[in-house]
């Protein structure tokens, strides 16, 4: 789903959250996070949260930013920063506003397979579509991204990172 779709932040009591968590084997409780502006661009949550962990302490945490569109949910793989006391969303929400619904998922780490970064597809509660990639039905739960992607290399150049800093590690998440 893109920014052009009408999406809302689900209520914590939305019954679809139970269905979503069950479908994707998520055990963490959903919570609302308010966006805190650290100057990072939208759509670079994995690198932004990792940069915060590397420069300010704490850890990056992976999970899902969940949105309600009509009568179904769509979740994008998302990273936030754990500053040691709380989880902080440091990138502007995809569909606007100043908050998201976040479900932590420590199993959704970012790895490299050969010369490709393994990225997670969007998830849905639609019965016939489990995974979306670029707003299209996708049969697999993940997709590949080249480390020399312009958005990654541009972000890394600006913040003094390398593309492999996007990957999950034991020190900063």
DSSP file (Angstrom, degrees, kcal/mol; ACC not computed):
  #  RESIDUE AA STRUCTURE BP1 BP2  ACC     N-H-->O    O-->H-N    N-H-->O    O-->H-N    TCO  KAPPA ALPHA  PHI   PSI    X-CA   Y-CA   Z-CA
    1    1 A X              0   0    0      0, 0.0     2,-0.2     0, 0.0   134,-0.1   0.000 360.0 360.0 360.0 149.0    0.0    0.0    0.0
    2    2 A X    >   -     0   0    0    133,-0.1     3,-1.7   132,-0.1    92,-0.0  -0.581 360.0 -93.1-114.2 177.0    1.2    3.5   -0.7
    3    3 A X  T 3  S+     0   0    0      1,-0.3     4,-0.2    -2,-0.2    -1,-0.0   0.663 116.7  71.3 -62.9 -16.2    0.8    6.9    0.9
    4    4 A X  T 3  S+     0   0    0      2,-0.1    -1,-0.3     0, 0.0     2,-0.2   0.615  80.6  88.0 -79.6 -13.0   -2.1    7.5   -1.6
    5    5 A X  S <  S-     0   0    0     -3,-1.7     2,-0.8     1,-0.1    64,-0.0  -0.595  88.8-111.1 -84.5 148.9   -4.4    5.0    0.2
    6    6 A X        +     0   0    0     -2,-0.2     2,-0.4     2,-0.0    64,-0.3  -0.710  49.9 170.8 -80.3 112.9   -6.6    6.2    3.1
    7    7 A X        -     0   0    0     -2,-0.8     2,-0.3    88,-0.2    62,-0.2  -0.943  17.3-164.8-128.9 148.2   -5.2    4.6    6.1
    8    8 A X  B     -A   68   0A   0     60,-2.4    60,-3.2    -2,-0.4     2,-0.6  -0.887  31.8-105.6-125.7 157.9   -5.8    5.0    9.8
    9    9 A X        -     0   0    0     -2,-0.3    58,-0.2    58,-0.2    91,-0.1  -0.756  46.8-121.8 -79.7 121.2   -3.9    3.9   13.0
   10   10 A X        -     0   0    0     -2,-0.6     2,-0.2    56,-0.5    56,-0.1  -0.264  21.6-110.0 -64.8 151.2   -5.9    1.0   14.4
   11   11 A X    >   -     0   0    0      1,-0.1     3,-1.9    90,-0.0     6,-0.2  -0.504  27.3-117.1 -72.6 149.1   -7.3    1.1   17.9
   12   12 A X  T 3  S+     0   0    0      1,-0.3    18,-0.1    -2,-0.2    -1,-0.1   0.703 115.4  53.0 -63.8 -18.3   -5.6   -1.2   20.3
   13   13 A X  T 3  S+     0   0    0      4,-0.0    -1,-0.3     3,-0.0     2,-0.2   0.346  74.9 131.6 -98.2   5.8   -8.9   -3.1   20.8
   14   14 A X    X>  -     0   0    0     -3,-1.9     3,-2.0     1,-0.2     4,-0.5  -0.427  56.4-141.4 -61.4 123.0   -9.5   -3.7   17.1
   15   15 A X  H >> S+     0   0    0      1,-0.3     4,-1.4    -2,-0.2     3,-0.7   0.756  97.2  70.1 -58.9 -25.1  -10.4   -7.4   16.7
   16   16 A X  H 3> S+     0   0    0      1,-0.2     4,-2.8     2,-0.2    -1,-0.3   0.765  87.2  66.2 -64.9 -23.0   -8.3   -7.6   13.5
   17   17 A X  H <> S+     0   0    0     -3,-2.0     4,-2.7     2,-0.2    -1,-0.2   0.882  99.8  49.7 -65.6 -37.3   -5.2   -7.2   15.6
   18   18 A X  H <X S+     0   0    0     -3,-0.7     4,-2.3    -4,-0.5     5,-0.2   0.930 112.6  47.4 -64.8 -45.1   -5.8  -10.6   17.2
   19   19 A X  H  X S+     0   0    0     -4,-1.4     4,-2.6     2,-0.2    -2,-0.2   0.924 113.6  48.2 -60.6 -45.3   -6.3  -12.1   13.7
   20   20 A X  H  X S+     0   0    0     -4,-2.8     4,-1.8     2,-0.2    -2,-0.2   0.943 112.6  47.2 -61.8 -49.7   -3.1  -10.4   12.4
   21   21 A X  H  <>S+     0   0    0     -4,-2.7     5,-2.8     1,-0.2     4,-0.3   0.889 114.6  47.3 -61.5 -40.1   -1.0  -11.5   15.3
   22   22 A X  H ><5S+     0   0    0     -4,-2.3     3,-1.1    -5,-0.2    -1,-0.2   0.922 109.0  53.6 -66.4 -44.8   -2.2  -15.0   15.1
   23   23 A X  H 3<5S+     0   0    0     -4,-2.6    -1,-0.2     1,-0.3    -2,-0.2   0.841 119.6  33.5 -60.3 -35.0   -1.7  -15.3   11.3
   24   24 A X  T 3<5S-     0   0    0     -4,-1.8    -1,-0.3    -5,-0.2    -2,-0.2   0.192 110.4-115.3-111.3  15.2    1.9  -14.2   11.6
   25   25 A X  T < 5 +     0   0    0     -3,-1.1     2,-0.4    -4,-0.3    -3,-0.2   0.870  55.3 163.0  57.9  43.6    2.7  -15.8   15.0
   26   26 A X      < +     0   0    0     -5,-2.8    -1,-0.2    -6,-0.2    79,-0.1  -0.805  19.6 177.9 -95.9 133.4    3.4  -12.5   16.8
   27   27 A X        +     0   0    0     -2,-0.4     2,-0.2    77,-0.2    -1,-0.1   0.557  48.3  98.8-111.8 -12.4    3.4  -12.6   20.6
   28   28 A X  S    S-     0   0    0     76,-0.5     2,-0.2     1,-0.1    -2,-0.0  -0.496  78.0-110.8 -77.2 147.0    4.2   -9.0   21.5
   29   29 A X        -     0   0    0     -2,-0.2    75,-0.4     1,-0.1    -1,-0.1  -0.537  32.9-113.4 -75.3 139.5    1.4   -6.7   22.5
   30   30 A X        -     0   0    0     -2,-0.2     2,-0.3   -18,-0.1    73,-0.2  -0.410  39.1-178.2 -68.8 150.1    0.6   -3.9   20.0
   31   31 A X  E     -B  102   0A   0     71,-2.1    71,-3.2    -2,-0.1     2,-0.4  -0.995  28.1-115.1-148.3 151.8    1.3   -0.4   21.2
   32   32 A X  E     -B  101   0A   0     -2,-0.3     2,-0.4    69,-0.2    69,-0.2  -0.728  29.8-167.2 -86.3 133.9    0.9    3.1   19.9
   33   33 A X  E     -B  100   0A   0     67,-2.3    67,-2.3    -2,-0.4     2,-0.4  -0.975  13.5-138.7-121.2 137.3    4.1    5.1   19.3
   34   34 A X  E     -B   99   0A   0     -2,-0.4    55,-0.7    65,-0.2    65,-0.3  -0.803  27.8-112.7 -94.2 133.9    4.3    8.8   18.7
   35   35 A X  B     -i   89   0B   0     63,-3.3     2,-0.5    -2,-0.4    55,-0.2  -0.443  26.9-161.3 -65.6 131.4    6.7   10.0   16.0
   36   36 A X        -     0   0    0     53,-2.8     2,-0.7    -2,-0.2    -1,-0.0  -0.982  19.9-128.5-116.2 121.7    9.7   12.0   17.4
   37   37 A X        +     0   0    0     -2,-0.5    54,-0.1     1,-0.2    53,-0.1  -0.584  39.8 159.5 -80.2 111.4   11.4   14.1   14.7
   38   38 A X        -     0   0    0     -2,-0.7    -1,-0.2    52,-0.6    52,-0.1   0.171  69.0 -98.1-108.5  12.1   15.2   13.5   14.7
   39   39 A X  S    S+     0   0    0      1,-0.3     2,-0.2    51,-0.0    -2,-0.1   0.545  76.1 143.7  86.5   7.6   15.4   14.9   11.1
   40   40 A X        -     0   0    0     50,-0.5    52,-0.4     1,-0.1    -1,-0.3  -0.511  51.4-111.7 -80.5 148.9   15.5   11.5    9.4
   41   41 A X    >   -     0   0    0     -2,-0.2     3,-0.8     1,-0.1     7,-0.1  -0.400  36.3 -97.9 -75.1 156.4   13.7   11.0    6.0
   42   42 A X  T 3  S+     0   0    0      1,-0.2    -1,-0.1    49,-0.1    51,-0.1  -0.282 104.6  32.2 -64.0 158.2   10.6    8.9    5.7
   43   43 A X  T 3  S+     0   0    0     49,-0.5    -1,-0.2     1,-0.1     3,-0.1   0.628  95.7  90.0  68.1  17.4   11.1    5.3    4.4
   44   44 A X    <>  +     0   0    0     -3,-0.8     4,-2.7     1,-0.1     5,-0.2  -0.168  41.9 133.7-128.3  40.5   14.5    4.8    6.0
   45   45 A X  H  >  +     0   0    0      1,-0.2     4,-2.7     2,-0.2     5,-0.3   0.860  67.6  54.9 -62.0 -39.0   13.4    3.5    9.4
   46   46 A X  H  > S+     0   0    0      1,-0.2     4,-1.5     2,-0.2    -1,-0.2   0.931 116.2  36.9 -64.1 -45.2   15.9    0.6    9.5
   47   47 A X  H  > S+     0   0    0      2,-0.2     4,-2.7     3,-0.2    -2,-0.2   0.884 117.0  52.3 -73.4 -38.5   18.9    2.8    9.0
   48   48 A X  H  X S+     0   0    0     -4,-2.7     4,-2.3     2,-0.2    -2,-0.2   0.941 111.7  44.9 -64.3 -47.6   17.5    5.7   11.1
   49   49 A X  H  X S+     0   0    0     -4,-2.7     4,-2.0     1,-0.2    -1,-0.2   0.883 114.7  49.6 -64.4 -37.2   16.8    3.5   14.1
   50   50 A X  H  X S+     0   0    0     -4,-1.5     4,-2.5    -5,-0.3    -2,-0.2   0.904 108.5  53.0 -66.8 -41.1   20.2    1.9   13.8
   51   51 A X  H  X S+     0   0    0     -4,-2.7     4,-2.2     2,-0.2     5,-0.3   0.916 108.5  50.3 -60.3 -43.6   21.9    5.3   13.5
   52   52 A X  H  X>S+     0   0    0     -4,-2.3     4,-3.1     1,-0.2     5,-0.6   0.932 111.6  48.2 -58.6 -46.2   20.2    6.4   16.8
   53   53 A X  H  X5S+     0   0    0     -4,-2.0     4,-1.1     1,-0.2    -2,-0.2   0.896 114.1  46.4 -62.1 -40.6   21.3    3.2   18.5
   54   54 A X  H  <5S+     0   0    0     -4,-2.5    -1,-0.2     1,-0.2    -2,-0.2   0.829 124.7  30.3 -72.8 -32.0   24.9    3.6   17.3
   55   55 A X  H  <5S+     0   0    0     -4,-2.2    -2,-0.2    -5,-0.2    -3,-0.2   0.714 133.0  26.8-102.0 -23.9   25.2    7.3   18.1
   56   56 A X  H  <5S-     0   0    0     -4,-3.1    -3,-0.2     1,-0.3    -2,-0.1   0.477 106.5-113.5-118.0  -6.7   22.9    7.7   21.2
   57   57 A X  S  <<S+     0   0    0     -4,-1.1    -1,-0.3    -5,-0.6    -2,-0.2  -0.361  71.2  82.6  95.6 178.0   22.9    4.2   22.7
   58   58 A X  S    S-     0   0    0     -2,-0.1     2,-0.3    25,-0.1    25,-0.2  -0.488  75.1 -77.6  83.5-156.2   20.2    1.7   23.1
   59   59 A X  E     - C   0  82A   0     23,-2.1    23,-3.6    -2,-0.2     2,-0.4  -0.961  27.0-112.1-143.8 156.6   19.1   -0.7   20.4
   60   60 A X  E     - C   0  81A   0    112,-3.2     2,-0.4    -2,-0.3    21,-0.2  -0.752  32.4-156.1 -86.6 141.5   17.1   -0.9   17.2
   61   61 A X  E     - C   0  80A   0     19,-3.0    19,-2.4    -2,-0.4     2,-0.2  -0.980   3.1-146.8-122.7 131.3   13.9   -3.0   17.4
   62   62 A X  E     + C   0  79A   0     -2,-0.4    43,-2.6    17,-0.2     2,-0.3  -0.629  39.7 110.1 -94.0 154.8   12.2   -4.6   14.5
   63   63 A X  E     -DC 104  78A   0     15,-2.0    15,-2.7    41,-0.3     2,-0.4  -0.922  59.2 -58.9 176.6-147.1    8.5   -5.1   14.1
   64   64 A X  E     -DC 103  77A   0     39,-2.1    39,-2.0    -2,-0.3     2,-0.7  -0.989  21.5-147.6-134.3 128.7    5.5   -4.0   12.1
   65   65 A X  E     -DC 102  76A   0     11,-2.6    11,-2.4    -2,-0.4     2,-0.4  -0.876  32.1-152.8 -89.8 117.5    3.8   -0.6   11.7
   66   66 A X  E     -DC 101  75A   0     35,-2.9    35,-0.7    -2,-0.7   -56,-0.5  -0.797  15.6-175.7-105.5 133.7    0.1   -1.6   11.3
   67   67 A X  E     - C   0  74A   0      7,-3.1     7,-2.5    -2,-0.4     2,-0.6  -0.947  20.4-135.7-126.7 145.0   -2.5    0.4    9.4
   68   68 A X  E     +AC   8  73A   0    -60,-3.2   -60,-2.4    -2,-0.3     2,-0.5  -0.901  21.3 179.5-102.2 124.4   -6.2    0.0    8.9
   69   69 A X  E >   - C   0  72A   0      3,-2.6     3,-1.4    -2,-0.6     2,-0.4  -0.942  63.7 -51.8-124.5 106.0   -7.5    0.4    5.4
   70   70 A X  T 3  S-     0   0    0     -2,-0.5   -62,-0.0   -64,-0.3   -63,-0.0  -0.513 121.8 -18.0  65.5-121.8  -11.2   -0.1    5.1
   71   71 A X  T 3  S+     0   0    0     -2,-0.4     2,-0.3    -3,-0.1    -1,-0.2   0.051 126.9  62.3-108.3  25.4  -12.0   -3.4    6.7
   72   72 A X  E <  S-C   69   0A   0     -3,-1.4    -3,-2.6    54,-0.0     2,-0.3  -0.936  72.0-122.0-141.8 167.2   -8.5   -5.0    6.7
   73   73 A X  E     -C   68   0A   0     -2,-0.3    52,-1.5    -5,-0.2     2,-0.4  -0.847  15.7-169.1-110.3 147.1   -5.0   -4.4    8.1
   74   74 A X  E     -CE  67 124A   0     -7,-2.5    -7,-3.1    -2,-0.3     2,-0.4  -0.998   8.3-164.8-130.2 136.1   -1.7   -3.9    6.3
   75   75 A X  E     -CE  66 123A   0     48,-2.9    48,-2.5    -2,-0.4     2,-0.4  -0.980   5.1-156.1-126.2 133.4    1.6   -3.9    8.1
   76   76 A X  E     -C   65   0A   0    -11,-2.4   -11,-2.6    -2,-0.4     2,-0.1  -0.854  33.7-103.9-104.0 141.7    4.9   -2.7    6.9
   77   77 A X  E     +C   64   0A   0     -2,-0.4     2,-0.3    43,-0.4   -13,-0.3  -0.447  54.7 177.5 -60.4 132.5    8.2   -4.0    8.3
   78   78 A X  E     -C   63   0A   0    -15,-2.7   -15,-2.0    -2,-0.1     2,-0.4  -0.980  25.6-150.4-144.8 149.0    9.4   -1.2   10.5
   79   79 A X  E     -C   62   0A   0     -2,-0.3    11,-0.3   -17,-0.2     2,-0.3  -0.966  14.8-178.9-122.1 141.7   12.2   -0.4   12.9
   80   80 A X  E     -C   61   0A   0    -19,-2.4   -19,-3.0    -2,-0.4     2,-0.5  -0.828  29.6-106.0-128.7 169.7   12.1    1.9   15.9
   81   81 A X  E     -CF  60  88A   0      7,-2.8     7,-3.2    -2,-0.3     2,-0.8  -0.862  15.6-153.7-103.0 128.5   14.7    2.9   18.5
   82   82 A X  E     -CF  59  87A   0    -23,-3.6   -23,-2.1    -2,-0.5     5,-0.2  -0.895   9.3-170.0 -95.7 106.8   14.8    1.6   22.0
   83   83 A X        -     0   0    0      3,-2.0    -1,-0.1    -2,-0.8     4,-0.1   0.398  55.2 -93.0 -81.3   5.3   16.5    4.4   23.9
   84   84 A X  S    S+     0   0    0      2,-0.3     3,-0.1   -25,-0.1    -1,-0.1   0.088 121.7  45.3 105.1 -21.2   16.8    2.2   27.0
   85   85 A X  S    S-     0   0    0      1,-0.4     2,-0.3     0, 0.0    -3,-0.1   0.617 120.4  -1.1-121.3 -28.3   13.6    3.5   28.6
   86   86 A X  S    S-     0   0    0     -5,-0.1    -3,-2.0     2,-0.0    -1,-0.4  -0.973  72.3 -95.7-158.2 164.3   11.0    3.4   25.8
   87   87 A X  E     -F   82   0A   0     -2,-0.3     2,-0.4    -5,-0.2    -5,-0.2  -0.768  38.9-164.5 -88.9 136.2   10.5    2.7   22.1
   88   88 A X  E     -F   81   0A   0     -7,-3.2    -7,-2.8    -2,-0.4     2,-0.7  -0.985  16.6-143.7-127.4 126.1   10.8    5.7   19.9
   89   89 A X  B     +i   35   0B   0    -55,-0.7   -53,-2.8    -2,-0.4    -9,-0.1  -0.810  21.4 178.3 -87.0 115.2    9.6    6.0   16.3
   90   90 A X        +     0   0    0     -2,-0.7   -52,-0.6   -11,-0.3   -50,-0.5   0.329  55.0  71.4-104.8   6.4   12.2    8.2   14.6
   91   91 A X  S    S-     0   0    0    -12,-0.2   -49,-0.1   -54,-0.1   -50,-0.1  -0.960  92.0 -98.0-123.2 143.9   10.9    8.2   11.0
   92   92 A X        -     0   0    0    -52,-0.4   -49,-0.5    -2,-0.4     6,-0.1  -0.295  50.1 -99.5 -58.0 134.8    7.7   10.0    9.7
   93   93 A X    >   -     0   0    0      4,-0.4     3,-1.8     1,-0.1    -1,-0.1  -0.267  26.9-124.9 -57.8 139.9    4.7    7.6    9.5
   94   94 A X  T 3  S+     0   0    0      1,-0.3    -1,-0.1    -3,-0.1     3,-0.1   0.832 108.6  38.7 -55.4 -38.8    4.1    6.3    6.0
   95   95 A X  T 3  S-     0   0    0      1,-0.4    -1,-0.3   -91,-0.0   -88,-0.2   0.144 117.4-107.7-104.0  19.6    0.5    7.5    5.9
   96   96 A X  S <  S+     0   0    0     -3,-1.8    -1,-0.4     1,-0.1     3,-0.3  -0.286  73.2  93.9  87.1-173.7    1.0   10.8    7.7
   97   97 A X  S    S-     0   0    0      1,-0.2    -4,-0.4    -3,-0.1    -1,-0.1  -0.312  82.5 -85.8  79.3-167.9    0.0   11.8   11.2
   98   98 A X  S    S+     0   0    0     -6,-0.1   -63,-3.3    -2,-0.1     2,-0.3   0.209  95.8  50.5-126.9  15.0    2.2   11.6   14.2
   99   99 A X  E     -B   34   0A   0     -3,-0.3     2,-0.3   -65,-0.3   -65,-0.2  -0.986  51.8-165.6-150.6 162.1    1.7    8.0   15.5
  100  100 A X  E     -B   33   0A   0    -67,-2.3   -67,-2.3    -2,-0.3     2,-0.6  -0.881  28.6-116.9-134.2 166.9    1.7    4.4   14.5
  101  101 A X  E     -BD  32  66A   0    -35,-0.7   -35,-2.9    -2,-0.3     2,-0.4  -0.970  40.2-166.1-103.4 124.0    0.6    1.1   15.9
  102  102 A X  E     -BD  31  65A   0    -71,-3.2   -71,-2.1    -2,-0.6     2,-0.5  -0.919  17.8-169.8-118.9 135.4    3.7   -1.0   16.4
  103  103 A X  E     - D   0  64A   0    -39,-2.0   -39,-2.1    -2,-0.4   -73,-0.1  -0.980  26.2-130.4-122.0 117.8    4.0   -4.7   17.1
  104  104 A X  E     + D   0  63A   0     -2,-0.5   -76,-0.5   -75,-0.4   -41,-0.3  -0.367  26.1 179.0 -65.9 141.4    7.5   -5.9   18.0
  105  105 A X    >   -     0   0    0    -43,-2.6     3,-1.9   -79,-0.1    -1,-0.0  -0.718  11.3-177.9-147.8  90.6    8.8   -8.9   16.1
  106  106 A X  T 3  S+     0   0    0      1,-0.3     3,-0.3    -2,-0.2   -43,-0.1   0.643  82.4  64.3 -66.9 -13.9   12.3   -9.9   17.1
  107  107 A X  T 3  S+     0   0    0      1,-0.2     2,-0.6   -45,-0.1    -1,-0.3   0.556  82.7  80.2 -84.0  -7.2   12.3  -12.7   14.4
  108  108 A X    <   +     0   0    0     -3,-1.9    -1,-0.2   -46,-0.1   -45,-0.2  -0.250  65.8 153.4 -96.4  48.6   12.0  -10.2   11.6
  109  109 A X        -     0   0    0     -2,-0.6     2,-0.6    -3,-0.3    58,-0.1  -0.184  46.7-112.4 -72.4 168.7   15.7   -9.3   11.5
  110  110 A X        +     0   0    0     56,-0.1    58,-2.6     9,-0.0     2,-0.3  -0.912  42.2 170.3-108.2 122.4   17.6   -8.0    8.5
  111  111 A X  E     -J  118   0C   0      7,-0.6     7,-2.8    -2,-0.6     2,-0.4  -0.763  30.4-120.9-126.1 169.6   20.2  -10.4    7.0
  112  112 A X  E     -J  117   0C   0     -2,-0.3     2,-0.5     5,-0.2     5,-0.2  -0.953  16.8-168.3-114.2 134.9   22.3  -10.6    3.9
  113  113 A X  E >   -J  116   0C   0      3,-3.1     3,-1.7    -2,-0.4     2,-0.3  -0.964  68.5 -48.7-123.0 110.8   22.1  -13.6    1.5
  114  114 A X  T 3  S-     0   0    0     -2,-0.5    -2,-0.0     1,-0.2     0, 0.0  -0.493 124.4 -22.6  57.1-121.7   25.0  -13.5   -0.9
  115  115 A X  T 3  S+     0   0    0     -2,-0.3    32,-0.6    -3,-0.1     2,-0.4   0.063 122.4  90.0-105.5  26.4   25.0   -9.9   -2.3
  116  116 A X  E <   -JK 113 146C   0     -3,-1.7    -3,-3.1    30,-0.2     2,-0.5  -0.965  69.5-134.2-125.2 136.5   21.3   -9.2   -1.4
  117  117 A X  E     -JK 112 145C   0     28,-3.3    28,-2.4    -2,-0.4     2,-0.7  -0.772  27.0-131.0 -83.3 130.2   19.7   -7.7    1.7
  118  118 A X  E     -JK 111 144C   0     -7,-2.8    -7,-0.6    -2,-0.5     2,-0.3  -0.755  29.7-172.7 -87.6 115.8   16.7   -9.8    2.6
  119  119 A X  E     - K   0 143C   0     24,-3.3    24,-2.5    -2,-0.7     2,-0.4  -0.771  21.6-116.7-109.6 153.2   13.7   -7.5    3.2
  120  120 A X  E     - K   0 142C   0     -2,-0.3   -43,-0.4    22,-0.2    22,-0.3  -0.731  24.5-128.6 -94.1 136.3   10.3   -8.4    4.6
  121  121 A X        -     0   0    0     20,-2.6    12,-0.2    -2,-0.4    -1,-0.1  -0.329  35.7 -90.1 -71.9 159.4    7.1   -7.9    2.5
  122  122 A X  E     - G   0 132A   0     10,-2.1    10,-2.0   -46,-0.1     2,-0.3  -0.376  43.7-139.4 -63.7 152.8    4.1   -6.1    3.8
  123  123 A X  E     -EG  75 131A   0    -48,-2.5   -48,-2.9     8,-0.2     2,-0.3  -0.844  19.7-172.3-116.2 152.8    1.6   -8.3    5.7
  124  124 A X  E     -E   74   0A   0      6,-1.3   -50,-0.2    -2,-0.3   -52,-0.0  -0.883  35.0-134.3-137.7 169.8   -2.2   -8.2    5.5
  125  125 A X        +     0   0    0    -52,-1.5     2,-0.2    -2,-0.3   -51,-0.1   0.296  67.2 123.5-102.1   5.2   -5.4   -9.6    7.0
  126  126 A X    >   -     0   0    0      3,-0.4     3,-0.9   -53,-0.4    -2,-0.1  -0.497  64.2-136.3 -66.1 131.5   -6.9  -10.2    3.6
  127  127 A X  T 3  S+     0   0    0      1,-0.3    -1,-0.1    -2,-0.2     3,-0.1   0.856 101.1  39.8 -61.5 -36.2   -7.8  -13.9    3.3
  128  128 A X  T 3  S+     0   0    0      1,-0.2     2,-0.4     2,-0.1    -1,-0.3   0.515 114.4  55.5 -93.1  -4.4   -6.4  -14.3   -0.2
  129  129 A X    <   +     0   0    0     -3,-0.9    -3,-0.4     1,-0.1    -1,-0.2  -0.922  45.8 162.2-133.8 108.8   -3.3  -12.1    0.2
  130  130 A X  S    S+     0   0    0     -2,-0.4    -6,-1.3     1,-0.2     2,-0.4   0.857  71.6  33.1 -86.3 -39.9   -0.7  -12.8    3.0
  131  131 A X  E     -GH 123 138A   0      7,-0.6     7,-2.4    -8,-0.2     2,-0.4  -0.928  59.9-167.4-126.7 142.9    2.2  -10.8    1.5
  132  132 A X  E     -GH 122 137A   0    -10,-2.0   -10,-2.1    -2,-0.4     2,-0.4  -0.981   2.8-175.9-125.2 139.3    2.5   -7.6   -0.6
  133  133 A X  E >  S- H   0 136A   0      3,-2.7     3,-1.3    -2,-0.4   -12,-0.1  -0.973  81.7 -11.7-133.6 120.3    5.6   -6.3   -2.4
  134  134 A X  T 3  S-     0   0    0     -2,-0.4     3,-0.1     1,-0.2    -1,-0.1   0.896 129.2 -57.8  53.9  41.9    5.3   -2.9   -4.1
  135  135 A X  T 3  S+     0   0    0      1,-0.2     2,-0.4  -134,-0.1    -1,-0.2   0.609 117.1 111.7  66.6  15.3    1.5   -3.1   -3.6
  136  136 A X  E <  S-H  133   0A   0     -3,-1.3    -3,-2.7  -135,-0.1    -1,-0.2  -0.902  79.8 -95.3-116.8 147.0    1.3   -6.4   -5.5
  137  137 A X  E     -H  132   0A   0     -2,-0.4     2,-0.4    -5,-0.2    -5,-0.2  -0.350  44.6-166.6 -56.9 136.7    0.4   -9.9   -4.2
  138  138 A X  E     -H  131   0A   0     -7,-2.4    -7,-0.6     1,-0.1    -8,-0.2  -0.990  21.2-151.2-132.3 137.7    3.7  -11.7   -3.4
  139  139 A X  S    S+     0   0    0     -2,-0.4     2,-0.2    -9,-0.1    -1,-0.1   0.742  78.9  61.6 -82.1 -23.4    4.0  -15.5   -2.7
  140  140 A X  S    S-     0   0    0      2,-0.2    -2,-0.1     1,-0.1   -19,-0.1  -0.692  81.0-126.8-104.9 156.4    7.1  -15.2   -0.5
  141  141 A X  S    S+     0   0    0     -2,-0.2   -20,-2.6   -21,-0.1     2,-0.3   0.591  88.8  32.8 -77.7  -8.1    7.4  -13.4    2.9
  142  142 A X  E     -K  120   0C   0    -22,-0.3     2,-0.3   -11,-0.1   -22,-0.2  -0.880  59.7-158.7-142.5 174.2   10.5  -11.5    1.7
  143  143 A X  E     -K  119   0C   0    -24,-2.5   -24,-3.3    -2,-0.3     2,-0.4  -0.918  27.5-102.4-147.1 167.1   12.2   -9.9   -1.2
  144  144 A X  E     -K  118   0C   0     -2,-0.3     2,-0.4   -26,-0.2   -26,-0.2  -0.785  24.7-171.5-105.1 141.7   15.8   -8.8   -2.1
  145  145 A X  E     -K  117   0C   0    -28,-2.4   -28,-3.3    -2,-0.4     2,-0.3  -0.996  23.9-126.9-128.3 131.3   17.3   -5.4   -2.0
  146  146 A X  E >   -K  116   0C   0     -2,-0.4     3,-1.7   -30,-0.2   -30,-0.2  -0.572  15.3-132.7 -77.2 138.6   20.8   -4.6   -3.4
  147  147 A X  T 3  S+     0   0    0    -32,-0.6    -1,-0.1     1,-0.3   -31,-0.1   0.705 104.6  63.8 -63.9 -19.0   23.1   -2.8   -1.0
  148  148 A X  T 3  S+     0   0    0      4,-0.1    -1,-0.3     5,-0.1    -2,-0.1   0.266  71.4 140.3 -90.1  14.1   24.0   -0.3   -3.7
  149  149 A X    <>  -     0   0    0     -3,-1.7     4,-2.7     1,-0.1     3,-0.3  -0.319  60.2-125.9 -53.8 134.8   20.4    1.0   -3.8
  150  150 A X  H  > S+     0   0    0      1,-0.2     4,-2.4     2,-0.2     5,-0.2   0.855 107.3  52.5 -58.5 -40.1   20.5    4.8   -4.2
  151  151 A X  H  > S+     0   0    0      2,-0.2     4,-1.9     1,-0.2    -1,-0.2   0.898 113.0  45.2 -65.1 -39.3   18.3    5.5   -1.2
  152  152 A X  H  > S+     0   0    0     -3,-0.3     4,-2.7     2,-0.2    -2,-0.2   0.957 114.9  45.5 -67.9 -50.6   20.5    3.3    1.0
  153  153 A X  H  X S+     0   0    0     -4,-2.7     4,-2.3     1,-0.2    -2,-0.2   0.863 112.8  51.7 -65.1 -34.9   23.8    4.7   -0.2
  154  154 A X  H  X S+     0   0    0     -4,-2.4     4,-2.0    -5,-0.3    -1,-0.2   0.941 112.1  45.5 -65.1 -47.5   22.5    8.3    0.0
  155  155 A X  H  X S+     0   0    0     -4,-1.9     4,-2.1    -5,-0.2    -2,-0.2   0.939 113.6  50.0 -60.0 -47.0   21.4    7.9    3.6
  156  156 A X  H  X>S+     0   0    0     -4,-2.7     5,-2.2     1,-0.2     4,-0.9   0.896 109.3  51.0 -60.8 -42.1   24.6    6.2    4.5
  157  157 A X  H  <5S+     0   0    0     -4,-2.3     3,-0.4     1,-0.2    -1,-0.2   0.899 111.9  47.8 -62.4 -40.8   26.7    8.9    3.0
  158  158 A X  H  <5S+     0   0    0     -4,-2.0    -1,-0.2     1,-0.2    -2,-0.2   0.854 121.2  34.4 -68.9 -35.5   24.8   11.6    4.9
  159  159 A X  H  <5S-     0   0    0     -4,-2.1    -1,-0.2    -5,-0.2    -2,-0.2   0.295 110.5-109.2-108.8   9.5   25.0    9.9    8.3
  160  160 A X  T  <5S+     0   0    0     -4,-0.9     2,-0.2    -3,-0.4    -3,-0.2   0.842  74.7 128.2  70.4  33.9   28.4    8.2    8.1
  161  161 A X      < -     0   0    0     -5,-2.2     2,-0.3    -6,-0.2    -1,-0.2  -0.624  53.5-129.5-110.8 172.3   27.1    4.6    7.8
  162  162 A X    >   -     0   0    0     -2,-0.2     3,-2.1     1,-0.1     4,-0.3  -0.876  31.3-109.6-114.8 156.1   27.8    1.8    5.4
  163  163 A X  G >  S+     0   0    0     -2,-0.3     3,-1.9     1,-0.3     4,-0.3   0.857 117.4  61.4 -53.8 -35.8   25.0   -0.2    3.7
  164  164 A X  G >  S+     0   0    0      1,-0.3     3,-1.3     2,-0.2    -1,-0.3   0.659  84.1  78.3 -69.3 -12.4   25.8   -3.2    5.9
  165  165 A X  G <  S+     0   0    0     -3,-2.1    -1,-0.3     1,-0.2    -2,-0.2   0.717  81.6  69.4 -64.3 -18.1   24.9   -1.2    8.9
  166  166 A X  G <  S+     0   0    0     -3,-1.9    -1,-0.2    -4,-0.3    -2,-0.2   0.811  82.6  93.7 -66.6 -28.1   21.3   -1.8    7.9
  167  167 A X  S <  S-     0   0    0     -3,-1.3     2,-0.2    -4,-0.3   -56,-0.2  -0.272  88.7-100.7 -69.3 151.4   21.7   -5.5    8.8
  168  168 A X        +     0   0    0    -58,-2.6     2,-0.3     5,-0.1    -1,-0.1  -0.491  46.8 175.9 -70.7 136.0   20.8   -6.8   12.3
  169  169 A X     >  -     0   0    0     -2,-0.2     4,-1.2    -4,-0.1   -59,-0.0  -0.896  41.4-113.0-136.1 169.4   23.7   -7.3   14.7
  170  170 A X  T  4 S+     0   0    0     -2,-0.3    -2,-0.0     1,-0.2    -1,-0.0   0.699 109.2  51.5 -77.6 -18.8   24.1   -8.3   18.3
  171  171 A X  T  4 S+     0   0    0      1,-0.1    -1,-0.2  -112,-0.0    -3,-0.0   0.940 128.5   8.6 -83.7 -51.3   25.4   -4.9   19.4
  172  172 A X  T  4        0   0    0   -113,-0.1  -112,-3.2  -115,-0.0    -2,-0.2   0.406 360.0 360.0-114.9   0.0   22.8   -2.4   18.1
  173  173 A X     <        0   0    0     -4,-1.2    -3,-0.1  -114,-0.2  -114,-0.1   0.452 360.0 360.0  89.4 360.0   20.0   -4.5   16.8
